[in-house]
Amino acid sequence: MFGKILVPLDGSTLAECVLPHVVAMARSLEAKVTLLNVCRPPAGDEEVRAVNALSWRFRTAEADAYLETISGQLAEVGLEVGSRRLEGKPAEQILAFADQSHSDLIVLSSHGQSGLTGWNVSSVVQKIIARARVSLLIVRAYWPVAPQLSALTYSRLLCPLDCSQRAEHPLPLASMLARSHRATLILAHVMRRPEMPRRRPLSDEERAARERVVELNRTEARRYLDEMRSAMAAEQVDIQTRLLLSDGPAQTLHHLVREEQIDLVIMSAHGYTGSTSSTYGSLALDFIAYGTTPLLIAQDLPPHEIGPTEAEILAHERTGH
């Protein structure tokens, strides 16, 4: 499961929105937490850097004090916590440290020092998401924060399933969190209406054929969800199922999140149609870009099976250009 949780912080109040979630996760999973702050060195020529040397020492001392303060607060609520300060470009340093420290989960605030924007996640977070090879918890910084670090509890969890083994990857984690928080766990499957492209309206025969396929899929999906619920019966968790029909699964699931008042979405990085050559499947990418609740993406692939992106390959080949 998740034994090591990495929490990047940039010193902003927005970034600290993750802390109640860190406490909730670490307590449930009995995980060790590492706080990470990355200071970007002064840019410019030697003369400019010399002028900024004193300011730089103040910044690093302030960052160290900040990490010590937050570490102390987390220790007070019973977490095992350490901290590190690094220098360099934030996204690159965070990813490198996650790899070197064998972190299992990176907890990210959607926004930080640069403030809230119309984008669902900040540019630094976008970079981390794009190249992370481990599981992620993304907390939306624009929502109210729990008044106390230990005050957050999850009450309604959603785990989308598409009948694939990959999509089932986060079920043990979802069950553990639901049991720890005494939460309801909703297993949802969205059936997609069969596509029948035509330049003319469907005939009665074609509509009937489509409905037969829908009914076959509905019967199989209902059986699947019942099997999943029965298999998890021993977990002593309140498990509910939802079976929906839609032309667009992602939009339907977003609506379900609002309708069911979900406070944490837990999904696999890949599902039935997800290509393992990509870090995430289409549903995970949609929830990263358009989701409004905390999102836990469980990476179903080990890091060594996730290849570099085309941009990473070309950047490495052209280093120094």
ChimeraX attribute file (.defattr): number of C-alpha atoms within 10 A of each C-alpha:
attribute: neighborCount
match mode: 1-to-1
recipient: residues
	/A:1	12
	/A:2	17
	/A:3	14
	/A:4	21
	/A:5	27
	/A:6	26
	/A:7	25
	/A:8	25
	/A:9	28
	/A:10	19
	/A:11	17
	/A:12	13
	/A:13	14
	/A:14	22
	/A:15	22
	/A:16	23
	/A:17	25
	/A:18	26
	/A:19	25
	/A:20	20
	/A:21	24
	/A:22	26
	/A:23	24
	/A:24	20
	/A:25	22
	/A:26	21
	/A:27	18
	/A:28	16
	/A:29	18
	/A:30	16
	/A:31	21
	/A:32	17
	/A:33	26
	/A:34	20
	/A:35	19
	/A:36	22
	/A:37	23
	/A:38	22
	/A:39	17
	/A:40	14
	/A:41	15
	/A:42	16
	/A:43	9
	/A:44	10
	/A:45	8
	/A:46	10
	/A:47	9
	/A:48	11
	/A:49	15
	/A:50	13
	/A:51	11
	/A:52	16
	/A:53	14
	/A:54	10
	/A:55	13
	/A:56	17
	/A:57	11
	/A:58	12
	/A:59	15
	/A:60	19
	/A:61	11
	/A:62	13
	/A:63	22
	/A:64	15
	/A:65	12
	/A:66	16
	/A:67	21
	/A:68	15
	/A:69	12
	/A:70	18
	/A:71	19
	/A:72	15
	/A:73	15
	/A:74	20
	/A:75	15
	/A:76	11
	/A:77	12
	/A:78	13
	/A:79	19
	/A:80	16
	/A:81	20
	/A:82	17
	/A:83	17
	/A:84	15
	/A:85	15
	/A:86	16
	/A:87	12
	/A:88	13
	/A:89	13
	/A:90	22
	/A:91	19
	/A:92	15
	/A:93	18
	/A:94	22
	/A:95	19
	/A:96	13
	/A:97	15
	/A:98	24
	/A:99	15
	/A:100	9
	/A:101	12
	/A:102	15
	/A:103	22
	/A:104	20
	/A:105	26
	/A:106	27
	/A:107	23
	/A:108	29
	/A:109	24
	/A:110	28
	/A:111	27
	/A:112	23
	/A:113	13
	/A:114	12
	/A:115	14
	/A:116	15
	/A:117	11
	/A:118	6
	/A:119	12
	/A:120	20
	/A:121	24
	/A:122	18
	/A:123	15
	/A:124	16
	/A:125	18
	/A:126	17
	/A:127	15
	/A:128	19
	/A:129	23
	/A:130	13
	/A:131	17
	/A:132	22
	/A:133	27
	/A:134	24
	/A:135	22
	/A:136	22
	/A:137	25
	/A:138	25
	/A:139	25
	/A:140	23
	/A:141	25
	/A:142	17
	/A:143	12
	/A:144	8
	/A:145	18
	/A:146	15
	/A:147	9
	/A:148	9
	/A:149	19
	/A:150	17
	/A:151	12
	/A:152	18
	/A:153	19
	/A:154	17
	/A:155	16
	/A:156	20
	/A:157	23
	/A:158	26
	/A:159	23
	/A:160	25
	/A:161	25
	/A:162	20
	/A:163	16
	/A:164	12
	/A:165	13
	/A:166	20
	/A:167	21
	/A:168	20
	/A:169	20
	/A:170	22
	/A:171	21
	/A:172	13
	/A:173	16
	/A:174	25
	/A:175	23
	/A:176	17
	/A:177	24
	/A:178	25
	/A:179	17
	/A:180	17
	/A:181	18
	/A:182	17
	/A:183	20
	/A:184	20
	/A:185	26
	/A:186	22
	/A:187	22
	/A:188	19
	/A:189	23
	/A:190	21
	/A:191	18
	/A:192	14
	/A:193	16
	/A:194	14
	/A:195	8
	/A:196	9
	/A:197	8
	/A:198	7
	/A:199	5
	/A:200	6
	/A:201	9
	/A:202	13
	/A:203	9
	/A:204	9
	/A:205	9
	/A:206	12
	/A:207	13
	/A:208	12
	/A:209	12
	/A:210	17
	/A:211	14
	/A:212	12
	/A:213	14
	/A:214	17
	/A:215	11
	/A:216	11
	/A:217	16
	/A:218	18
	/A:219	11
	/A:220	13
	/A:221	20
	/A:222	15
	/A:223	12
	/A:224	16
	/A:225	21
	/A:226	15
	/A:227	12
	/A:228	18
	/A:229	19
	/A:230	12
	/A:231	10
	/A:232	16
	/A:233	12
	/A:234	8
	/A:235	15
	/A:236	12
	/A:237	21
	/A:238	17
	/A:239	19
	/A:240	14
	/A:241	18
	/A:242	14
	/A:243	13
	/A:244	16
	/A:245	14
	/A:246	14
	/A:247	13
	/A:248	12
	/A:249	19
	/A:250	20
	/A:251	16
	/A:252	14
	/A:253	22
	/A:254	17
	/A:255	12
	/A:256	16
	/A:257	20
	/A:258	12
	/A:259	9
	/A:260	12
	/A:261	14
	/A:262	20
	/A:263	17
	/A:264	23
	/A:265	23
	/A:266	21
	/A:267	27
	/A:268	26
	/A:269	28
	/A:270	28
	/A:271	25
	/A:272	13
	/A:273	12
	/A:274	17
	/A:275	12
	/A:276	16
	/A:277	12
	/A:278	16
	/A:279	26
	/A:280	26
	/A:281	18
	/A:282	16
	/A:283	21
	/A:284	24
	/A:285	18
	/A:286	14
	/A:287	21
	/A:288	22
	/A:289	13
	/A:290	15
	/A:291	20
	/A:292	20
	/A:293	22
	/A:294	24
	/A:295	23
	/A:296	25
	/A:297	24
	/A:298	26
	/A:299	23
	/A:300	23
	/A:301	19
	/A:302	9
	/A:303	14
	/A:304	8
	/A:305	12
	/A:306	17
	/A:307	15
	/A:308	15
	/A:309	14
	/A:310	9
	/A:311	9
	/A:312	12
	/A:313	11
	/A:314	11
	/A:315	12
	/A:316	10
	/A:317	10
	/A:318	9
	/A:319	7
	/A:320	6
	/A:321	5
